[in-house]
Amino acid sequence: MRTVKVSAPGKIILSGEHAVVYGHPAILAAVNFRLSITGDKTGKKAQIVSNVPIGSGMGSSAAYAVATSAYKLFLSGRSWNLAEISKEAYKLEKRHHGNPSGGDNTVSTYGGFLWYRKEAESLKTFTRLSIKRKLPKVFLINSGRPKETTKEMVSWVSQRYATKPRIRSLLFDIEKTTRSFLRFLLKEENPPFGELLTENEKLLEKLGVVSPGTKALVGQIEKMGGAAKISGAGGRTQGSGILLVYHPDTQKLLAFAQKLNLKIFRVKLGEEGVRIEKKS
Ligand code: MEV
């Protein structure tokens, strides 16, 4: 009997969420939180274990879709093929989210840092970025699980896109920030990392995908010298999912989180994509 354990990572989006649905670029990174599926050909015995927070913008559904596709591919006896895994995962994501960009399943499959674009439904391009600098330490703080699903958030932005011309120019502003992040990662320019996060967050707030409570929390982080942004679809009414947080003084950030009783996690970016953990 062929048995296997496969795992796929969650992700964060450094810049470009929502804009990426409309053909603008996004920078995504695979993270050190993973979902695994273990089982054999009988299927019934499949066991799923995950430490990717659900519904919080960390690509839990993409990690599930990628791991499922990889699991099925392995058990079919066909050869390991990342393009096929990502393609099948995208189909699952479409069933779940309606109109995804495909960025989440691509980064969960290939890992690392990706420059990703959906030019058209049948033309999705990406480049694996070779990061030229040591990145600052980044943390995750959960602003609370959004009331809205990713599908609802994407569809809400699309309604605004169709009716409000200023949304289009906002998406171009997001692209400018995404390009600044790119030049930062490639060490072509040295804008302070925290300023890039804040710039991106403000644009996402204007887009309307950050709830009042989350804005207030981001404001508090900024007030004590840090920077934070949502990552993923966000949420408009209650929580907006995980926040990507940076502070030049880590101790100060940890003390702040403790004082407010917020759960805080160190996150590693640019981790490996889908992989076989064990097989027999
Ligand atoms: C979700 O992780 C990111 C969005 O841009 C949707 C997508 O890219 O499919 C909001």
Residues whose N, C-alpha, C, O or C-beta is under 5 A from the ligand:
A	BS01	MEV	G16 E17 H18 V20 G57 N99 P100 S101 G102 G103 D104 G232 A233
